[in-house]
Amino acid sequence: MAALDPEDIQLARECRAGSLPAYDRLVAKYHARVFAFLLTLTRHRHDAEDLTQETFLRAWRKFDRYDSKQPLLPWLFTIARRLSISMLRKRKPMPTPEPEQVVLPVEQPDTSIWRLAEAQLSREAFTALWLHYHDELPLAQVGKILGKREGAVKVMLHRARKTLAGHLQQMRNQPPPLPATPPPLPSIWNSAQTTP
């Protein structure tokens, strides 16, 4: 189990006592990570924004249920996941717009592997991969967030890695794509066409 962050322990204690400045610090600290997690689940920016706000409101109202012996971020992820499932169940089937890509900072060299994972894996497998490798959560916490046993998470991650490895190998074996436009002719050909 990951060590508890002393700052999180203090934030949780203050939030439980009703401190709005502590709540503001909590939101500032974890907003981006909860939003990114929800974007991986919903794949729609607007839904992720709404659910992120609802996650923090729900956390504020339910701080009395938070177990201070557990890390704070997985608790927030669990609330976020449950809210996203609830939203998806309530939503009436309607034509869905093209799903948004997960927004990853441009400076990260591993952005393309995350895009491949998002395209090739189920939402649940992608979420498990994201939580374990991107957010660096232990398997037990990933399992708790996803409502699965640790062994099931291990299997899911193994299969996800195997699927991604297969796609990467397939991409390596394909010849590079041809350019959309032919390369320019050497200058000797250009001058020969202009002289009579």
C-alpha positions in Angstrom: 0.0 0.0 0.0 1.2 3.5 -0.8 2.3 5.7 2.1 -0.2 8.3 3.1 0.6 11.9 2.2 0.8 14.0 5.4 -0.7 17.0 3.5 -3.7 14.8 2.5 -4.2 13.7 6.1 -4.3 17.3 7.2 -6.5 18.4 4.3 -9.0 15.6 5.1 -9.0 16.5 8.8 -9.7 20.2 8.0 -12.3 19.4 5.3 -14.1 17.1 7.8 -14.2 20.0 10.2 -15.8 22.2 7.5 -12.8 24.3 6.4 -13.5 25.9 3.0 -9.9 27.0 2.5 -8.8 23.4 3.0 -11.4 22.3 0.5 -10.1 24.8 -2.0 -6.6 23.4 -1.6 -7.9 19.9 -2.1 -9.7 20.9 -5.3 -6.6 22.8 -6.5 -4.4 19.7 -5.8 -6.5 17.0 -7.4 -8.7 18.7 -9.9 -6.5 18.0 -13.0 -6.0 14.4 -12.1 -9.7 13.7 -11.4 -10.6 15.5 -14.7 -8.1 13.5 -16.7 -9.4 10.3 -15.1 -13.0 11.2 -16.0 -12.1 12.2 -19.5 -10.7 8.6 -20.0 -14.0 7.2 -18.8 -16.4 9.5 -20.6 -14.3 10.6 -23.6 -16.3 13.8 -23.7 -14.9 17.0 -22.3 -18.2 18.5 -21.2 -19.2 15.4 -19.3 -15.8 15.1 -17.7 -16.0 18.8 -16.6 -19.5 18.3 -15.1 -18.5 15.0 -13.4 -15.4 16.5 -12.0 -17.4 19.3 -10.3 -19.9 16.8 -9.0 -17.1 14.6 -7.7 -15.7 17.3 -5.5 -19.1 18.4 -4.3 -19.9 14.8 -3.4 -16.6 14.5 -1.6 -17.3 17.6 0.4 -20.7 16.3 1.4 -19.4 12.8 2.2 -16.1 13.5 4.0 -17.5 11.9 7.1 -17.3 8.6 5.2 -13.7 9.0 4.2 -11.4 6.5 5.9 -8.3 8.6 6.8 -6.2 5.4 6.9 -6.5 5.2 3.1 -5.0 7.5 0.4 -7.2 10.4 -0.6 -6.8 10.2 -4.4 -8.2 6.7 -4.9 -11.2 7.7 -2.8 -11.8 10.6 -5.2 -11.3 8.3 -8.2 -13.9 5.9 -6.7 -16.5 8.7 -6.3 -15.7 9.9 -9.9 -16.1 6.4 -11.4 -19.4 5.8 -9.6 -20.7 9.1 -10.8 -19.7 8.4 -14.4 -21.4 5.0 -14.3 -24.5 6.6 -12.9 -24.5 9.3 -15.6 -24.0 6.7 -18.4 -26.9 4.6 -17.1 -29.3 7.5 -16.9 -28.4 8.9 -20.3 -30.9 8.0 -23.0 -29.4 6.5 -26.2 -28.8 9.2 -28.7 -26.4 9.8 -31.5 -23.1 10.4 -29.9 -20.6 12.9 -31.3 -17.1 11.8 -32.1 -15.4 11.0 -28.8 -12.7 13.3 -27.8 -9.1 12.2 -27.4 -7.7 12.2 -23.9 -5.9 15.5 -23.5 -2.2 14.7 -22.9 0.5 17.4 -22.5 2.4 17.8 -25.7 5.8 17.6 -24.0 5.3 14.0 -22.9 7.2 11.6 -25.2 4.8 8.7 -24.5 1.7 10.5 -25.8 1.4 8.3 -28.8 1.3 5.1 -26.8 -1.6 6.5 -24.7 -3.5 7.4 -27.9 -2.9 3.9 -29.2 -4.2 2.4 -25.9 -7.3 4.6 -26.0 -8.1 3.5 -29.5 -7.4 -0.2 -29.1 -8.5 -1.1 -25.5 -11.9 -1.2 -23.9 -12.7 1.7 -21.6 -12.2 -0.4 -18.5 -8.9 -1.8 -19.7 -7.7 1.7 -20.6 -8.8 3.1 -17.3 -6.9 0.3 -15.4 -3.8 1.0 -17.5 -4.2 4.8 -16.9 -4.6 4.4 -13.1 -1.7 2.0 -12.7 0.9 3.4 -15.1 0.0 7.0 -15.5 -1.3 7.8 -12.0 1.1 5.1 -10.5 -1.6 3.6 -8.2 -0.9 0.1 -6.8 -3.0 -2.8 -8.2 -5.0 -3.1 -5.0 -6.2 0.5 -5.3 -6.9 0.2 -9.0 -9.0 -2.9 -8.2 -10.9 -1.0 -5.4 -11.6 1.9 -7.8 -12.8 -0.4 -10.6 -14.7 -2.7 -8.2 -12.5 -5.7 -9.1 -10.2 -8.0 -7.3 -6.5 -7.4 -7.5 -6.0 -10.6 -9.5 -8.6 -9.5 -12.1 -6.8 -6.2 -12.5 -3.5 -8.1 -13.1 -5.1 -10.1 -15.8 -6.7 -7.1 -17.4 -3.3 -5.2 -17.4 -1.5 -8.3 -18.8 -4.1 -8.6 -21.7 -3.9 -4.8 -22.3 -0.1 -4.9 -22.6 -0.3 -7.9 -24.8 -2.8 -6.2 -27.1 -0.7 -3.0 -27.3 2.5 -5.0 -28.0 0.7 -6.8 -30.8 -0.4 -3.5 -32.3 3.0 -2.0 -31.9 4.7 -5.0 -33.6 2.1 -4.8 -36.4 2.9 -1.1 -36.9 6.7 -1.8 -37.0 6.2 -4.5 -39.7 4.2 -2.2 -42.0 6.1 -0.2 -44.7 6.2 3.5 -44.1 3.3 5.3 -45.8 3.9 7.0 -49.1 4.0 10.8 -49.0 0.7 12.5 -50.0 2.4 14.6 -52.7 5.3 13.4 -54.9 8.7 14.9 -54.1 9.7 17.9 -56.2 11.5 17.3 -59.4 15.2 18.1 -59.5 16.0 21.6 -60.7 17.3 20.4 -64.1 13.8 19.2 -65.0 12.2 22.4 -64.0 14.6 24.5 -66.2 14.2 22.1 -69.1 10.4 22.6 -69.2 10.6 26.4 -69.3 13.1 26.6 -72.3 11.6 26.2 -75.8 
